[in-house]
């Protein structure tokens, strides 16, 4: 049994990646018959599985960054269909319950990049440290 601070096991990572691939494939093919999802390109950026593999937190990002709430609502509306498809394509003892969340890591990275490009911060980064 891994220590609590070692992070997820290889099995959790592998199953999460399999779920991510299945969901990405379903959304890319347009298998979900939903007007909102048909109008948006949705990227499944990460899937985090619970240790018992019964729950999956799915992080998604609308590639144009528009109508994220509408996309999340559409995914949540179609959760039962998506869960059935994942269960059908990935053989596990239990079908994982899917929970969809917006992936905000891109926004955070963009904010940090913007801060680093700020002239005041750039000036501090360029000055040599004389205090040695």
C-alpha positions in Angstrom: 0.0 0.0 0.0 1.6 3.3 -1.0 2.2 6.0 1.5 -0.3 8.9 1.5 2.1 11.4 0.1 3.4 9.2 -2.8 0.6 10.2 -5.1 -1.7 8.0 -7.2 -0.6 4.5 -8.0 0.4 3.4 -11.5 -3.0 1.6 -11.8 -5.0 4.7 -10.9 -3.0 6.7 -13.5 -3.4 4.1 -16.2 -7.2 3.7 -15.6 -7.6 7.5 -15.5 -5.8 7.8 -18.8 -8.0 5.1 -20.3 -11.1 6.9 -19.2 -9.7 10.1 -20.6 -9.1 8.5 -24.0 -12.6 7.0 -24.1 -14.3 10.3 -23.2 -12.1 12.2 -25.7 -13.0 9.7 -28.4 -16.7 10.0 -27.7 -16.7 13.8 -27.7 -14.5 14.0 -30.8 -16.8 11.7 -32.8 -19.9 13.6 -31.7 -21.5 10.4 -30.2 -23.3 12.6 -27.6 -26.4 14.0 -29.3 -26.4 17.4 -27.6 -26.6 20.8 -29.4 -24.2 22.5 -27.0 -21.5 19.8 -27.3 -22.0 19.7 -31.1 -21.1 23.4 -31.3 -18.0 23.2 -29.1 -14.6 21.5 -29.2 -14.2 20.0 -25.8 -10.8 18.7 -24.5 -10.6 16.2 -21.7 -7.4 17.3 -20.1 -7.2 15.0 -17.1 -9.1 12.3 -15.2 -8.4 11.6 -11.6 -9.6 8.3 -10.3 -10.5 7.6 -6.6 -8.5 4.8 -5.0 -11.4 2.4 -5.3 -11.9 3.3 -9.0 -15.6 4.0 -8.3 -15.3 7.8 -8.9 -13.6 9.8 -11.7 -13.1 13.5 -11.6 -13.0 14.6 -15.2 -11.3 18.0 -16.0 -12.5 19.5 -19.3 -11.7 22.7 -21.2 -13.6 24.2 -24.1 -10.9 24.9 -26.6 -12.2 28.3 -27.6 -12.8 29.1 -23.9 -16.4 30.1 -24.6 -19.5 29.0 -22.8 -17.7 26.8 -20.3 -20.7 26.7 -18.0 -23.0 25.6 -20.8 -20.5 22.9 -21.8 -20.2 21.7 -18.2 -24.0 21.6 -17.9 -24.3 19.6 -21.2 -21.7 17.1 -20.0 -23.5 16.8 -16.6 -26.8 16.3 -18.4 -25.3 13.5 -20.5 -23.3 11.9 -17.6 -25.4 8.7 -17.6 -24.7 8.0 -21.3 -21.0 8.8 -20.9 -20.8 6.5 -17.8 -22.4 3.7 -19.7 -20.0 4.1 -22.7 -17.0 4.2 -20.4 -18.2 1.1 -18.6 -18.8 -0.7 -21.9 -15.3 0.2 -23.3 -13.2 -0.3 -20.2 -13.7 -3.5 -18.3 -13.7 -2.7 -14.6 -15.4 -4.3 -11.6 -17.5 -1.2 -11.1 -18.6 1.6 -13.5 -17.0 4.8 -12.4 -19.3 7.7 -11.5 -18.1 10.7 -13.5 -17.9 14.2 -12.1 -17.1 17.0 -14.6 -15.1 20.1 -13.6 -13.6 22.9 -15.6 -9.9 22.7 -15.9 -8.5 26.0 -14.7 -4.8 25.1 -14.9 -4.5 26.8 -18.3 -5.9 30.0 -16.9 -3.6 29.9 -13.9 -0.6 29.3 -16.2 -1.6 32.2 -18.4 -2.0 34.4 -15.3 1.5 33.5 -14.1 2.9 34.1 -17.6 1.3 37.5 -17.6 2.8 38.3 -14.2 6.3 37.3 -15.4 6.0 39.5 -18.5 5.1 42.5 -16.3 7.8 45.2 -16.8 8.4 45.5 -13.0 8.8 41.8 -12.5 11.0 41.5 -15.7 13.2 44.3 -14.3 13.7 42.4 -11.1 14.4 39.2 -12.9 17.1 40.8 -15.0 19.0 42.5 -12.2 22.0 40.5 -10.9 22.0 39.7 -7.2 24.8 41.7 -5.6 24.0 40.5 -2.1 25.6 37.1 -2.9 
